[in-house]
Amino acid sequence: MVLDADPGFSGAFSQSVGGLTVGQEYDLSFYWAGGELYDRTGYQTSQLTGTFGTSSFATSVFTNSHPGCNGCVPPGDFSGWQLVNFDFVAQTTTQTLSFLAVGTPVGNLPPVAFLDGVSLVAVPEPAAWTLMLLGFGGLGVAIRRRRRLAAA
């Protein structure tokens, strides 16, 4: 998905997410990239910001080449995909996930931000890991005991 980061057009892309567990931690991951149309020659910045319920997040800022910028990509180019992760705690059973592209054009409009591979998954609680490890340990003891009984 391509989002226009022109400050004159500041509309967010939103999705309602249901089935959440209040107090549960969730991991939001997605790929994003910054870019500029191929036939543009000015420099600009772009970034993705957003919210999940009442929590907010922001990616790093993509800057294409301009005087004094080392390591930036040339005008009209693309930053390459970057994977980002943010952790949130659900406040309600249904929350809105929103993305907003933010840009600061100095040259030619529009700066753009690309979004792909959005994923929201529950983070396992430490107690669940402990129970799982105890279960594996118990299984190991049972197998060992059976082997001893079979050998005797």
N, C-alpha and C positions, 0 to 999 in steps of 0.2 A: 504494500500500500504506500502511496506517495502522499505526504501531507505538505501543504503549502505553508512555508514559514514566514511569509510576508506579513509584517506587523499590521498591515492594513486589513488583513483577513484573519482574524483570530478565533476561528471556530474549532472546538475540540471534537474529537472522535470518541464516543462513549458507548459502553456496553454494560447492561445490568447483569450482575453475577449473583445467582441464587444458590441455595443449598449449603451455605457456609455455616460453620460452627462458631458461635460467639466465643472469643477467647483463644481460638485456635490460631497458630501462626501459619501463614501462607507464603510461599516463595513465588514471586512474579519474575519470569524471565522472558526476554525477547531479544531479537536482533534489530539493530537500528544502524542507519548510515546517514551521513550528511552529504549533500551534493548541490550542484548547480547545473542548470541546463547546459547542454554541450556547446551551444553557440554563444554563450555569454563570456564576457572578458573581464568583468569587474570582480572584486572580491567581496565575500560576505561570510557570515557565520550562521550555523543552524544548530538546534538542540531540540531534544524531546523532553517535555515536562509532563507531569500527569498527577492523577490522584487515584487512590483506591479507598473508597469511603472517605474518611476524614484525614487520611495520611497522604503525603505528597512525595514525589520523587522527581529527579532530574538526571539526565545523562550528562556526559561531558560535552563540551562545546566543540563542534567541528568548525574549523576555520580553513578556507582555501587560501591559496597563495596571495600574499600582498607584500609590499616592501618591508623587509625586516622580519619576515616570518620564515623561520627555518623549519624544515620538515613538513610544511603544509603542502597539500596537493595543488596542482595548477588550476586556474579558473576553468570552469566548465567541466570539472572532473568530479570524482566520487571518492569518498573516504574509505570504502571497503566496509564490509559488515562487521559489527562489534556486538558481542553477546554481553548483555547486562542482566544483573539480578538484584532484586530488592525484596526484603522480607517485611511483611505486615502482619498485624494481629487483627482478626475480624472483630468489628464492633457490633455488627448486626448480621442476621442470616442472609440478607440481600444487600449488596453494596454496588456502587457504580465504579467501573474502571474507565478512566478517561486518559486520552493522550492528546497533547497539544504541541504542535511544532512552533518553535520560537526562533526568529531570525533577526539579524541586523544587517540588512543590505546596505552596502556602501557603493556597490557598482550597479550591475543590472539585476533587476528582479526576475524571477522570484528565487529566494533561497528555498531549498526543499529538504525534508527529512523523510527517510524511508523506514518502514516498520514491517517486520515479518516474524513469524514463529512465536507468537505470544502464547505463554503457558502459565497457568496458575495452579499450583499443587500444594496440598497440605504438607507441612513439615512434621515428620514423626516426632512425637513427644519423647523425652528421655525415658519416661516410665515404660513406654512401649518397647524401646530398645532393651531395657533391663529385663523385662518379661521374656522377650525373645531370646536373649542370652541365657537366662535361667532355663528356659525350655530346651535349648540345645544342650546345655550342661546336663540336665536331667536325662535326656536321650542318651548322651554319652555314658552316663553311669549305668543306665539300664542295659545298654549293649555290652558294656564291660562285665556286668554281673552275669548276663546270659552266657557269655563266653567262658567265664569261670565255672558256672554250673555245668556247661556242656563238657568241659575238660575234666571235671571230677568224676 
